[in-house]
Amino acid sequence: MHALQAVGPVSPNPRIDAPRPSDIWACHTAHTDTHLRQCCPVIREDGELDASNAAQLADHVRHCATYCEWLVLDLNDLEFIGTAGFSALQSISAWCADAMIYCTTVPGAAVTRLLGICDAACDLPTTASVADALAGAHGFRKAR
């Protein structure tokens, strides 16, 4: 099993005093870029999200979330997601809700297929696009 590797810093406004997350995580089946857009981390995952890397992605997202009040998980370019990836998304969503962090997922075709099977009640927060997610995050911030 290959672990995700971090390369370079991200510089969001910290919520807590902790080491900064990395811009890029990579493993043999996936690649994650973390970008700040309008002070909101947008974490973009492509490749495959499965049992070999789902926990590392969840750890990376949780670490990034310690620096912000809101974040966007862009899975539009994900080619495959397994049930371990879905469990990681549920874990991320629950952790963010408990920490009062606005978090939404932008699903692509692979994620949408899996959500249709595993999330029939539509419990996982999703948004149609990164632009819509950022607009929603701005609305959330104003409401707080």
Steps between C-alpha positions, in 0.01 A plus 500: 500500500637840403443793729419845370799732495488872571683761294496876575297716742149640483443832673137541610415718798552266796217426742750336733872495556600186306742403222380617159356238263663424168393614155542161332447144613575213266501122501502230236128533422403858587614859501369775725553874450401745770445859387375808674224673310355807666647382835330162470701181452389313191632144520494339157544124471553310178584139423357232727379517859495157660612308807866570422471878535162601645627536857788721385260726311274526807803591715612764248151656482468505880841666526402763241169556680682603817602814309162615378132543566403345167647275231409343170588145400508489119463139381384588150808341337502184713499195271411243766377503859451188710300449816805593711498836319133543582571421867777762495255757358249418775775535761614834356143630491429395859828642628438835327144517632622435854768769459243743350688516169304549178604210276355391170598250233489564126436151362596382155352205314676234712395657828144563380467131407621389844281752683198366311571160655645583842334834584142464385387739777738768362663556841838598356505874418566548128511796264483503120823698444792660680360845413164411660680358804703817545186712467333285765802529727486878476132490594579272793768738624263798485234307692733416790 
